[in-house]
Amino acid sequence: MGAGQRGEPESAKSGVARGADDETMPVSVHKHCGAGSAGIAVDPYGNVYPCVQWRRPVGNLHERRIGEIWAQSTGLKEVREITAAAKGVVEGYGASGPLLNFCPGNADAHTGDPLTVYPSALRRMELAEESVRSGSKKTLLPIVP
């Protein structure tokens, strides 16, 4: 199966993502999230962000082509490095780390630092751990079929 079909995308299999103008970018599996490396967000004014949540401008489509921003933006390079560091932050919480539901974009918005675990993430982790300890079948987030 190729990219765009059901199943794993080619980029995940090959370790290479196709960018604008068929440029290739390496895909890292050593990151916490795909902000700025698996996708981006663009607002109505052409501002490019690493993701919908992380409102750190990394370029503007009125000034540069998307392929240039994707391949050459120093802001995206920095975000990609931060997401790799964020993986270490989450792993520092051991088995409870995934329960944080940590988002570098949320961290940046709440604390000004994309690598600082914010209070609501810690509270979510505590509630999830409590739920697991008690054997509760309640979910913390709604599950949509």
N, CA, C and O atoms as a GROMACS GRO file, in nm:
protein
  580
    1MET      N    1   0.083  -0.118   0.000
    1MET     CA    2   0.000   0.000   0.000
    1MET      C    3   0.087   0.124   0.000
    1MET      O    4   0.185   0.130   0.074
    2GLY      N    5   0.055   0.220  -0.079
    2GLY     CA    6   0.133   0.342  -0.085
    2GLY      C    7   0.078   0.448   0.007
    2GLY      O    8  -0.024   0.430   0.073
    3ALA      N    9   0.148   0.561   0.010
    3ALA     CA   10   0.101   0.673   0.092
    3ALA      C   11  -0.035   0.718   0.041
    3ALA      O   12  -0.062   0.710  -0.079
    4GLY      N   13  -0.120   0.766   0.131
    4GLY     CA   14  -0.251   0.812   0.093
    4GLY      C   15  -0.355   0.702   0.091
    4GLY      O   16  -0.474   0.728   0.079
    5GLN      N   17  -0.310   0.577   0.103
    5GLN     CA   18  -0.402   0.466   0.110
    5GLN      C   19  -0.412   0.421   0.254
    5GLN      O   20  -0.335   0.466   0.339
    6ARG      N   21  -0.507   0.334   0.281
    6ARG     CA   22  -0.521   0.286   0.418
    6ARG      C   23  -0.396   0.210   0.460
    6ARG      O   24  -0.331   0.145   0.379
    7GLY      N   25  -0.365   0.219   0.587
    7GLY     CA   26  -0.246   0.155   0.639
    7GLY      C   27  -0.142   0.260   0.671
    7GLY      O   28  -0.171   0.379   0.672
    8GLU      N   29  -0.023   0.214   0.697
    8GLU     CA   30   0.084   0.305   0.736
    8GLU      C   31   0.133   0.385   0.618
    8GLU      O   32   0.155   0.328   0.511
    9PRO      N   33   0.152   0.518   0.632
    9PRO     CA   34   0.199   0.598   0.520
    9PRO      C   35   0.341   0.561   0.482
    9PRO      O   36   0.419   0.514   0.565
   10GLU      N   37   0.373   0.582   0.355
   10GLU     CA   38   0.507   0.551   0.307
   10GLU      C   39   0.614   0.621   0.388
   10GLU      O   40   0.720   0.564   0.415
   11SER      N   41   0.587   0.746   0.430
   11SER     CA   42   0.688   0.821   0.504
   11SER      C   43   0.726   0.749   0.633
   11SER      O   44   0.842   0.751   0.673
   12ALA      N   45   0.629   0.686   0.697
   12ALA     CA   46   0.658   0.616   0.822
   12ALA      C   47   0.740   0.491   0.794
   12ALA      O   48   0.824   0.452   0.876
   13LYS      N   49   0.717   0.427   0.680
   13LYS     CA   50   0.791   0.305   0.645
   13LYS      C   51   0.933   0.338   0.600
   13LYS      O   52   1.028   0.271   0.638
   14SER      N   53   0.946   0.444   0.518
   14SER     CA   54   1.074   0.474   0.459
   14SER      C   55   1.161   0.567   0.541
   14SER      O   56   1.282   0.576   0.519
   15GLY      N   57   1.100   0.639   0.637
   15GLY     CA   58   1.176   0.736   0.714
   15GLY      C   59   1.194   0.866   0.639
   15GLY      O   60   1.273   0.951   0.681
   16VAL      N   61   1.121   0.883   0.528
   16VAL     CA   62   1.132   1.005   0.449
   16VAL      C   63   0.992   1.058   0.422
   16VAL      O   64   0.902   0.982   0.386
   17ALA      N   65   0.974   1.187   0.440
   17ALA     CA   66   0.846   1.251   0.409
   17ALA      C   67   0.862   1.333   0.283
   17ALA      O   68   0.968   1.391   0.258
   18ARG      N   69   0.758   1.337   0.204
   18ARG     CA   70   0.758   1.420   0.084
   18ARG      C   71   0.703   1.556   0.119
   18ARG      O   72   0.593   1.566   0.174
   19GLY      N   73   0.776   1.661   0.089
   19GLY     CA   74   0.731   1.796   0.117
   19GLY      C   75   0.680   1.861  -0.011
   19GLY      O   76   0.665   1.795  -0.114
   20ALA      N   77   0.656   1.990  -0.004
   20ALA     CA   78   0.613   2.064  -0.121
   20ALA      C   79   0.720   2.052  -0.228
   20ALA      O   80   0.839   2.041  -0.197
   21ASP      N   81   0.680   2.053  -0.353
   21ASP     CA   82   0.771   2.040  -0.466
   21ASP      C   83   0.850   1.911  -0.462
   21ASP      O   84   0.960   1.903  -0.516
   22ASP      N   85   0.794   1.809  -0.396
   22ASP     CA   86   0.854   1.676  -0.389
   22ASP      C   87   0.990   1.674  -0.321
   22ASP      O   88   1.070   1.584  -0.345
   23GLU      N   89   1.017   1.774  -0.235
   23GLU     CA   90   1.140   1.772  -0.157
   23GLU      C   91   1.125   1.664  -0.050
   23GLU      O   92   1.014   1.634  -0.008
   24THR      N   93   1.234   1.608  -0.007
   24THR     CA   94   1.224   1.506   0.097
   24THR      C   95   1.280   1.560   0.227
   24THR      O   96   1.377   1.636   0.229
   25MET      N   97   1.218   1.518   0.335
   25MET     CA   98   1.261   1.555   0.470
   25MET      C   99   1.268   1.427   0.551
   25MET      O  100   1.177   1.344   0.541
   26PRO      N  101   1.371   1.409   0.632
   26PRO     CA  102   1.375   1.290   0.716
   26PRO      C  103   1.266   1.295   0.823
   26PRO      O  104   1.235   1.402   0.875
   27VAL      N  105   1.209   1.180   0.854
   27VAL     CA  106   1.108   1.170   0.958
   27VAL      C  107   1.172   1.101   1.077
   27VAL      O  108   1.227   0.992   1.064
   28SER      N  109   1.167   1.166   1.192
   28SER     CA  110   1.228   1.109   1.312
   28SER      C  111   1.124   1.039   1.396
   28SER      O  112   1.012   1.089   1.413
   29VAL      N  113   1.159   0.925   1.450
   29VAL     CA  114   1.071   0.855   1.543
   29VAL      C  115   1.116   0.883   1.686
   29VAL      O  116   1.069   0.819   1.781
   30HIS      N  117   1.206   0.978   1.702
   30HIS     CA  118   1.261   1.011   1.833
   30HIS      C  119   1.202   1.141   1.887
   30HIS      O  120   1.269   1.215   1.960
   31LYS      N  121   1.078   1.168   1.852
   31LYS     CA  122   1.012   1.290   1.896
   31LYS      C  123   0.889   1.256   1.976
   31LYS      O  124   0.832   1.148   1.964
   32HIS      N  125   0.847   1.351   2.057
   32HIS     CA  126   0.726   1.334   2.137
   32HIS      C  127   0.601   1.351   2.052
   32HIS      O  128   0.504   1.278   2.069
   33CYS      N  129   0.604   1.446   1.959
   33CYS     CA  130   0.488   1.471   1.873
   33CYS      C  131   0.538   1.513   1.735
   33CYS      O  132   0.658   1.530   1.714
   34GLY      N  133   0.445   1.529   1.645
   34GLY     CA  134   0.480   1.563   1.508
   34GLY      C  135   0.475   1.711   1.475
   34GLY      O  136   0.475   1.748   1.358
   35ALA      N  137   0.470   1.796   1.577
   35ALA     CA  138   0.465   1.941   1.552
   35ALA      C  139   0.582   1.984   1.465
   35ALA      O  140   0.698   1.965   1.502
   36GLY      N  141   0.551   2.040   1.351
   36GLY     CA  142   0.654   2.091   1.262
   36GLY      C  143   0.730   1.986   1.184
   36GLY      O  144   0.817   2.020   1.104
   37SER      N  145   0.699   1.859   1.204
   37SER     CA  146   0.767   1.757   1.127
   37SER      C  147   0.670   1.660   1.059
   37SER      O  148   0.703   1.601   0.956
   38ALA      N  149   0.551   1.644   1.114
   38ALA     CA  150   0.450   1.561   1.049
   38ALA      C  151   0.344   1.648   0.985
   38ALA      O  152   0.266   1.600   0.902
   39GLY      N  153   0.340   1.772   1.021
   39GLY     CA  154   0.241   1.864   0.966
   39GLY      C  155   0.262   2.003   1.020
   39GLY      O  156   0.348   2.026   1.106
   40ILE      N  157   0.184   2.095   0.969
   40ILE     CA  158   0.189   2.235   1.012
   40ILE      C  159   0.047   2.290   1.013
   40ILE      O  160  -0.047   2.220   0.974
   41ALA      N  161   0.032   2.412   1.058
   41ALA     CA  162  -0.097   2.482   1.052
   41ALA      C  163  -0.073   2.617   0.986
   41ALA      O  164   0.032   2.678   1.002
   42VAL      N  165  -0.173   2.662   0.912
   42VAL     CA  166  -0.165   2.792   0.844
   42VAL      C  167  -0.290   2.870   0.879
   42VAL      O  168  -0.401   2.818   0.867
   43ASP      N  169  -0.274   2.996   0.921
   43ASP     CA  170  -0.391   3.078   0.952
   43ASP      C  171  -0.437   3.152   0.826
   43ASP      O  172  -0.370   3.146   0.723
   44PRO      N  173  -0.550   3.221   0.831
   44PRO     CA  174  -0.603   3.289   0.713
   44PRO      C  175  -0.512   3.398   0.657
   44PRO      O  176  -0.533   3.444   0.544
   45TYR      N  177  -0.413   3.441   0.732
   45TYR     CA  178  -0.322   3.546   0.688
   45TYR      C  179  -0.192   3.492   0.631
   45TYR      O  180  -0.102   3.569   0.597
   46GLY      N  181  -0.182   3.360   0.619
   46GLY     CA  182  -0.063   3.298   0.562
   46GLY      C  183   0.046   3.267   0.663
   46GLY      O  184   0.152   3.217   0.626
   47ASN      N  185   0.021   3.296   0.791
   47ASN     CA  186   0.120   3.263   0.894
   47ASN      C  187   0.125   3.112   0.912
   47ASN      O  188   0.021   3.046   0.920
   48VAL      N  189   0.245   3.058   0.919
   48VAL     CA  190   0.266   2.914   0.934
   48VAL      C  191   0.310   2.886   1.076
   48VAL      O  192   0.397   2.953   1.131
   49TYR      N  193   0.247   2.784   1.136
   49TYR     CA  194   0.276   2.743   1.273
   49TYR      C  195   0.312   2.594   1.274
   49TYR      O  196   0.272   2.521   1.184
   50PRO      N  197   0.386   2.548   1.376
   50PRO     CA  198   0.424   2.407   1.382
   50PRO      C  199   0.304   2.314   1.397
   50PRO      O  200   0.308   2.200   1.351
   51CYS      N  201   0.197   2.362   1.462
   51CYS     CA  202   0.073   2.285   1.474
   51CYS      C  203  -0.037   2.381   1.515
   51CYS      O  204  -0.012   2.498   1.542
   52VAL      N  205  -0.159   2.332   1.520
   52VAL     CA  206  -0.271   2.417   1.555
   52VAL      C  207  -0.257   2.472   1.696
   52VAL      O  208  -0.293   2.587   1.722
   53GLN      N  209  -0.206   2.392   1.787
   53GLN     CA  210  -0.195   2.433   1.926
   53GLN      C  211  -0.075   2.525   1.952
   53GLN      O  212  -0.083   2.616   2.034
   54TRP      N  213   0.033   2.501   1.883
   54TRP     CA  214   0.159   2.573   1.909
   54TRP      C  215   0.165   2.697   1.822
   54TRP      O  216   0.202   2.689   1.705
   55ARG      N  217   0.129   2.810   1.877
   55ARG     CA  218   0.116   2.934   1.801
   55ARG      C  219   0.247   3.011   1.794
   55ARG      O  220   0.253   3.129   1.830
   56ARG      N  221   0.349   2.946   1.749
   56ARG     CA  222   0.481   3.006   1.730
   56ARG      C  223   0.501   3.022   1.580
   56ARG      O  224   0.523   2.922   1.511
   57PRO      N  225   0.494   3.145   1.526
   57PRO     CA  226   0.507   3.161   1.381
   57PRO      C  227   0.645   3.117   1.333
   57PRO      O  228   0.747   3.152   1.391
   58VAL      N  229   0.646   3.039   1.225
   58VAL     CA  230   0.772   2.990   1.169
   58VAL      C  231   0.791   3.035   1.024
   58VAL      O  232   0.890   3.000   0.960
   59GLY      N  233   0.697   3.111   0.973
   59GLY     CA  234   0.706   3.161   0.837
   59GLY      C  235   0.574   3.219   0.793
   59GLY      O  236   0.474   3.211   0.864
   60ASN      N  237   0.574   3.278   0.672
   60ASN     CA  238   0.451   3.333   0.617
   60ASN      C  239   0.448   3.304   0.467
   60ASN      O  240   0.547   3.327   0.397
   61LEU      N  241   0.335   3.253   0.420
   61LEU     CA  242   0.322   3.213   0.280
   61LEU      C  243   0.321   3.331   0.184
   61LEU      O  244   0.337   3.312   0.063
   62HIS      N  245   0.304   3.451   0.234
   62HIS     CA  246   0.311   3.570   0.149
   62HIS      C  247   0.456   3.612   0.126
   62HIS      O  248   0.485   3.694   0.038
   63GLU      N  249   0.546   3.556   0.204
   63GLU     CA  250   0.688   3.591   0.194
   63GLU      C  251   0.773   3.478   0.136
   63GLU      O  252   0.872   3.502   0.068
   64ARG      N  253   0.733   3.353   0.165
   64ARG     CA  254   0.811   3.236   0.120
   64ARG      C  255   0.717   3.124   0.081
   64ARG      O  256   0.605   3.115   0.132
   65ARG      N  257   0.763   3.039  -0.009
   65ARG     CA  258   0.686   2.923  -0.049
   65ARG      C  259   0.687   2.820   0.064
   65ARG      O  260   0.780   2.816   0.145
   66ILE      N  261   0.583   2.738   0.069
   66ILE     CA  262   0.570   2.639   0.176
   66ILE      C  263   0.690   2.543   0.179
   66ILE      O  264   0.736   2.505   0.286
   67GLY      N  265   0.738   2.504   0.063
   67GLY     CA  266   0.853   2.414   0.056
   67GLY      C  267   0.978   2.476   0.119
   67GLY      O  268   1.056   2.407   0.184
   68GLU      N  269   0.995   2.604   0.097
   68GLU     CA  270   1.109   2.676   0.157
   68GLU      C  271   1.094   2.682   0.308
   68GLU      O  272   1.190   2.657   0.382
   69ILE      N  273   0.973   2.714   0.354
   69ILE     CA  274   0.950   2.721   0.499
   69ILE      C  275   0.975   2.584   0.560
   69ILE      O  276   1.043   2.573   0.662
   70TRP      N  277   0.919   2.479   0.499
   70TRP     CA  278   0.932   2.343   0.552
   70TRP      C  279   1.079   2.302   0.562
   70TRP      O  280   1.120   2.244   0.662
   71ALA      N  281   1.156   2.331   0.459
   71ALA     CA  282   1.295   2.284   0.454
   71ALA      C  283   1.396   2.378   0.519
   71ALA      O  284   1.502   2.333   0.563
   72GLN      N  285   1.366   2.509   0.525
   72GLN     CA  286   1.468   2.604   0.566
   72GLN      C  287   1.435   2.688   0.688
   72GLN      O  288   1.520   2.764   0.735
   73SER      N  289   1.315   2.678   0.741
   73SER     CA  290   1.278   2.764   0.853
   73SER      C  291   1.360   2.730   0.978
   73SER      O  292   1.361   2.616   1.023
   74THR      N  293   1.427   2.831   1.031
   74THR     CA  294   1.501   2.808   1.155
   74THR      C  295   1.403   2.783   1.270
   74THR      O  296   1.434   2.710   1.364
   75GLY      N  297   1.284   2.845   1.262
   75GLY     CA  298   1.181   2.822   1.364
   75GLY      C  299   1.135   2.676   1.365
   75GLY      O  300   1.118   2.618   1.472
   76LEU      N  301   1.114   2.618   1.246
   76LEU     CA  302   1.073   2.477   1.241
   76LEU      C  303   1.186   2.386   1.287
   76LEU      O  304   1.162   2.285   1.352
   77LYS      N  305   1.309   2.422   1.254
   77LYS     CA  306   1.424   2.342   1.300
   77LYS      C  307   1.427   2.340   1.453
   77LYS      O  308   1.448   2.236   1.514
   78GLU      N  309   1.405   2.455   1.513
   78GLU     CA  310   1.404   2.464   1.659
   78GLU      C  311   1.289   2.383   1.719
   78GLU      O  312   1.307   2.311   1.817
   79VAL      N  313   1.171   2.394   1.659
   79VAL     CA  314   1.054   2.319   1.708
   79VAL      C  315   1.081   2.168   1.699
   79VAL      O  316   1.046   2.094   1.791
   80ARG      N  317   1.141   2.124   1.592
   80ARG     CA  318   1.173   1.981   1.576
   80ARG      C  319   1.270   1.935   1.685
   80ARG      O  320   1.257   1.823   1.735
   81GLU      N  321   1.364   2.020   1.720
   81GLU     CA  322   1.458   1.986   1.828
   81GLU      C  323   1.385   1.983   1.963
   81GLU      O  324   1.412   1.897   2.047
   82ILE      N  325   1.294   2.077   1.983
   82ILE     CA  326   1.218   2.082   2.109
   82ILE      C  327   1.131   1.958   2.125
   82ILE      O  328   1.121   1.904   2.234
   83THR      N  329   1.067   1.912   2.015
   83THR     CA  330   0.982   1.794   2.027
   83THR      C  331   1.064   1.670   2.060
   83THR      O  332   1.014   1.578   2.125
   84ALA      N  333   1.189   1.667   2.016
   84ALA     CA  334   1.277   1.556   2.055
   84ALA      C  335   1.310   1.566   2.204
   84ALA      O  336   1.311   1.465   2.274
   85ALA      N  337   1.335   1.686   2.252
   85ALA     CA  338   1.363   1.706   2.395
   85ALA      C  339   1.239   1.677   2.479
   85ALA      O  340   1.250   1.626   2.591
   86ALA      N  341   1.121   1.708   2.426
   86ALA     CA  342   0.996   1.683   2.499
   86ALA      C  343   0.975   1.534   2.524
   86ALA      O  344   0.918   1.495   2.625
   87LYS      N  345   1.022   1.454   2.432
   87LYS     CA  346   1.012   1.308   2.452
   87LYS      C  347   1.086   1.268   2.580
   87LYS      O  348   1.038   1.183   2.655
   88GLY      N  349   1.201   1.327   2.603
   88GLY     CA  350   1.278   1.300   2.725
   88GLY      C  351   1.206   1.349   2.850
   88GLY      O  352   1.211   1.284   2.954
   89VAL      N  353   1.139   1.464   2.840
   89VAL     CA  354   1.064   1.517   2.953
   89VAL      C  355   0.955   1.418   2.993
   89VAL      O  356   0.940   1.386   3.111
   90VAL      N  357   0.879   1.372   2.896
   90VAL     CA  358   0.769   1.278   2.923
   90VAL      C  359   0.824   1.146   2.975
   90VAL      O  360   0.769   1.089   3.069
   91GLU      N  361   0.931   1.096   2.914
   91GLU     CA  362   0.990   0.970   2.959
   91GLU      C  363   1.044   0.981   3.101
   91GLU      O  364   1.057   0.879   3.170
   92GLY      N  365   1.076   1.102   3.146
   92GLY     CA  366   1.123   1.124   3.282
   92GLY      C  367   1.019   1.090   3.388
   92GLY      O  368   1.052   1.072   3.505
   93TYR      N  369   0.894   1.081   3.347
   93TYR     CA  370   0.786   1.043   3.439
   93TYR      C  371   0.761   0.893   3.437
   93TYR      O  372   0.664   0.845   3.497
   94GLY      N  373   0.846   0.818   3.370
   94GLY     CA  374   0.835   0.673   3.366
   94GLY      C  375   0.705   0.627   3.302
   94GLY      O  376   0.658   0.686   3.204
   95ALA      N  377   0.648   0.521   3.358
   95ALA     CA  378   0.526   0.463   3.302
   95ALA      C  379   0.409   0.561   3.307
   95ALA      O  380   0.312   0.546   3.232
   96SER      N  381   0.416   0.660   3.394
   96SER     CA  382   0.307   0.758   3.405
   96SER      C  383   0.318   0.869   3.300
   96SER      O  384   0.223   0.945   3.281
   97GLY      N  385   0.429   0.879   3.234
   97GLY     CA  386   0.451   0.985   3.136
   97GLY      C  387   0.341   0.999   3.032
   97GLY      O  388   0.293   1.110   3.009
   98PRO      N  389   0.299   0.890   2.968
   98PRO     CA  390   0.192   0.904   2.868
   98PRO      C  391   0.061   0.957   2.926
   98PRO      O  392  -0.021   1.013   2.854
   99LEU      N  393   0.041   0.939   3.056
   99LEU     CA  394  -0.083   0.986   3.119
   99LEU      C  395  -0.087   1.138   3.132
   99LEU      O  396  -0.194   1.195   3.158
  100LEU      N  397   0.026   1.204   3.113
  100LEU     CA  398   0.030   1.350   3.117
  100LEU      C  399  -0.049   1.411   3.002
  100LEU      O  400  -0.106   1.520   3.014
  101ASN      N  401  -0.052   1.339   2.890
  101ASN     CA  402  -0.109   1.395   2.768
  101ASN      C  403  -0.040   1.528   2.738
  101ASN      O  404  -0.105   1.627   2.703
  102PHE      N  405   0.092   1.529   2.752
  102PHE     CA  406   0.173   1.650   2.741
  102PHE      C  407   0.176   1.704   2.599
  102PHE      O  408   0.188   1.628   2.503
  103CYS      N  409   0.164   1.834   2.587
  103CYS     CA  410   0.169   1.904   2.458
  103CYS      C  411   0.266   2.021   2.471
  103CYS      O  412   0.243   2.110   2.552
  104PRO      N  413   0.375   2.022   2.393
  104PRO     CA  414   0.467   2.135   2.398
  104PRO      C  415   0.400   2.269   2.366
  104PRO      O  416   0.437   2.372   2.422
  105GLY      N  417   0.302   2.267   2.277
  105GLY     CA  418   0.228   2.390   2.246
  105GLY      C  419   0.151   2.440   2.365
  105GLY      O  420   0.151   2.560   2.393
  106ASN      N  421   0.084   2.350   2.436
  106ASN     CA  422   0.013   2.389   2.559
  106ASN      C  423   0.112   2.438   2.664
  106ASN      O  424   0.087   2.537   2.732
  107ALA      N  425   0.224   2.368   2.676
  107ALA     CA  426   0.326   2.408   2.773
  107ALA      C  427   0.374   2.551   2.744
  107ALA      O  428   0.388   2.633   2.834
  108ASP      N  429   0.399   2.579   2.618
  108ASP     CA  430   0.445   2.712   2.579
  108ASP      C  431   0.339   2.817   2.613
  108ASP      O  432   0.372   2.925   2.663
  109ALA      N  433   0.212   2.786   2.586
  109ALA     CA  434   0.103   2.880   2.615
  109ALA      C  435   0.084   2.900   2.765
  109ALA      O  436   0.058   3.012   2.810
  110HIS      N  437   0.096   2.792   2.843
  110HIS     CA  438   0.070   2.801   2.988
  110HIS      C  439   0.188   2.855   3.068
  110HIS      O  440   0.169   2.927   3.166
  111THR      N  441   0.310   2.819   3.026
  111THR     CA  442   0.426   2.852   3.108
  111THR      C  443   0.529   2.940   3.038
  111THR      O  444   0.618   2.996   3.103
  112GLY      N  445   0.518   2.954   2.905
  112GLY     CA  446   0.619   3.027   2.830
  112GLY      C  447   0.737   2.940   2.792
  112GLY      O  448   0.831   2.987   2.728
  113ASP      N  449   0.734   2.813   2.830
  113ASP     CA  450   0.842   2.719   2.801
  113ASP      C  451   0.781   2.589   2.750
  113ASP      O  452   0.707   2.523   2.824
  114PRO      N  453   0.811   2.549   2.627
  114PRO     CA  454   0.750   2.428   2.572
  114PRO      C  455   0.796   2.298   2.637
  114PRO      O  456   0.744   2.191   2.606
  115LEU      N  457   0.893   2.306   2.726
  115LEU     CA  458   0.942   2.186   2.794
  115LEU      C  459   0.904   2.180   2.942
  115LEU      O  460   0.949   2.091   3.014
  116THR      N  461   0.822   2.273   2.987
  116THR     CA  462   0.778   2.273   3.126
  116THR      C  463   0.643   2.205   3.135
  116THR      O  464   0.548   2.244   3.067
  117VAL      N  465   0.634   2.103   3.220
  117VAL     CA  466   0.506   2.034   3.239
  117VAL      C  467   0.414   2.126   3.318
  117VAL      O  468   0.447   2.168   3.428
  118TYR      N  469   0.300   2.156   3.261
  118TYR     CA  470   0.205   2.252   3.316
  118TYR      C  471   0.111   2.182   3.415
  118TYR      O  472   0.092   2.061   3.408
  119PRO      N  473   0.054   2.259   3.508
  119PRO     CA  474  -0.027   2.201   3.615
  119PRO      C  475  -0.142   2.111   3.569
  119PRO      O  476  -0.167   2.008   3.631
  120SER      N  477  -0.212   2.148   3.462
  120SER     CA  478  -0.326   2.065   3.420
  120SER      C  479  -0.279   1.930   3.367
  120SER      O  480  -0.352   1.832   3.378
  121ALA      N  481  -0.160   1.922   3.310
  121ALA     CA  482  -0.106   1.793   3.266
  121ALA      C  483  -0.074   1.705   3.388
  121ALA      O  484  -0.102   1.586   3.388
  122LEU      N  485  -0.015   1.767   3.489
  122LEU     CA  486   0.015   1.691   3.612
  122LEU      C  487  -0.113   1.641   3.678
  122LEU      O  488  -0.119   1.528   3.727
  123ARG      N  489  -0.214   1.727   3.680
  123ARG     CA  490  -0.342   1.687   3.741
  123ARG      C  491  -0.407   1.574   3.662
  123ARG      O  492  -0.462   1.481   3.721
  124ARG      N  493  -0.400   1.581   3.530
  124ARG     CA  494  -0.455   1.475   3.447
  124ARG      C  495  -0.384   1.344   3.476
  124ARG      O  496  -0.448   1.239   3.485
  125MET      N  497  -0.251   1.349   3.489
  125MET     CA  498  -0.174   1.228   3.520
  125MET      C  499  -0.217   1.171   3.654
  125MET      O  500  -0.236   1.050   3.667
  126GLU      N  501  -0.233   1.257   3.755
  126GLU     CA  502  -0.276   1.211   3.888
  126GLU      C  503  -0.413   1.145   3.882
  126GLU      O  504  -0.434   1.039   3.942
  127LEU      N  505  -0.506   1.207   3.810
  127LEU     CA  506  -0.641   1.150   3.798
  127LEU      C  507  -0.638   1.015   3.724
  127LEU      O  508  -0.709   0.922   3.762
  128ALA      N  509  -0.556   1.007   3.622
  128ALA     CA  510  -0.546   0.882   3.547
  128ALA      C  511  -0.485   0.772   3.633
  128ALA      O  512  -0.532   0.658   3.632
  129GLU      N  513  -0.381   0.806   3.709
  129GLU     CA  514  -0.319   0.707   3.798
  129GLU      C  515  -0.420   0.660   3.903
  129GLU      O  516  -0.429   0.541   3.933
  130GLU      N  517  -0.495   0.754   3.959
  130GLU     CA  518  -0.597   0.722   4.059
  130GLU      C  519  -0.703   0.630   3.999
  130GLU      O  520  -0.746   0.534   4.063
  131SER      N  521  -0.743   0.659   3.878
  131SER     CA  522  -0.843   0.578   3.809
  131SER      C  523  -0.792   0.436   3.787
  131SER      O  524  -0.865   0.339   3.806
  132VAL      N  525  -0.666   0.424   3.748
  132VAL     CA  526  -0.606   0.292   3.726
  132VAL      C  527  -0.596   0.216   3.859
  132VAL      O  528  -0.629   0.098   3.865
  133ARG      N  529  -0.549   0.284   3.964
  133ARG     CA  530  -0.536   0.218   4.096
  133ARG      C  531  -0.670   0.168   4.148
  133ARG      O  532  -0.678   0.061   4.209
  134SER      N  533  -0.774   0.247   4.125
  134SER     CA  534  -0.905   0.210   4.179
  134SER      C  535  -0.977   0.107   4.092
  134SER      O  536  -1.080   0.052   4.132
  135GLY      N  537  -0.923   0.081   3.975
  135GLY     CA  538  -0.986  -0.015   3.885
  135GLY      C  539  -1.109   0.042   3.816
  135GLY      O  540  -1.190  -0.033   3.760
  136SER      N  541  -1.124   0.173   3.819
  136SER     CA  542  -1.240   0.238   3.759
  136SER      C  543  -1.241   0.216   3.607
  136SER      O  544  -1.137   0.216   3.542
  137LYS      N  545  -1.357   0.198   3.555
  137LYS     CA  546  -1.372   0.183   3.411
  137LYS      C  547  -1.406   0.316   3.344
  137LYS      O  548  -1.420   0.323   3.222
  138LYS      N  549  -1.419   0.422   3.426
  138LYS     CA  550  -1.445   0.554   3.371
  138LYS      C  551  -1.324   0.601   3.292
  138LYS      O  552  -1.210   0.578   3.332
  139THR      N  553  -1.349   0.666   3.180
  139THR     CA  554  -1.240   0.726   3.104
  139THR      C  555  -1.230   0.873   3.138
  139THR      O  556  -1.329   0.936   3.174
  140LEU      N  557  -1.111   0.926   3.125
  140LEU     CA  558  -1.091   1.067   3.154
  140LEU      C  559  -1.125   1.154   3.034
  140LEU      O  560  -1.157   1.272   3.049
  141LEU      N  561  -1.119   1.097   2.919
  141LEU     CA  562  -1.154   1.170   2.797
  141LEU      C  563  -1.264   1.093   2.728
  141LEU      O  564  -1.266   0.970   2.733
  142PRO      N  565  -1.356   1.161   2.664
  142PRO     CA  566  -1.462   1.089   2.594
  142PRO      C  567  -1.404   1.007   2.480
  142PRO      O  568  -1.313   1.051   2.410
  143ILE      N  569  -1.456   0.890   2.462
  143ILE     CA  570  -1.416   0.804   2.351
  143ILE      C  571  -1.526   0.811   2.246
  143ILE      O  572  -1.640   0.775   2.272
  144VAL      N  573  -1.489   0.858   2.129
  144VAL     CA  574  -1.586   0.876   2.021
  144VAL      C  575  -1.573   0.757   1.927
  144VAL      O  576  -1.464   0.731   1.874
  145PRO      N  577  -1.685   0.683   1.905
  145PRO     CA  578  -1.675   0.566   1.816
  145PRO      C  579  -1.655   0.606   1.672
  145PRO      O  580  -1.645   0.520   1.585
   0.00000   0.00000   0.00000
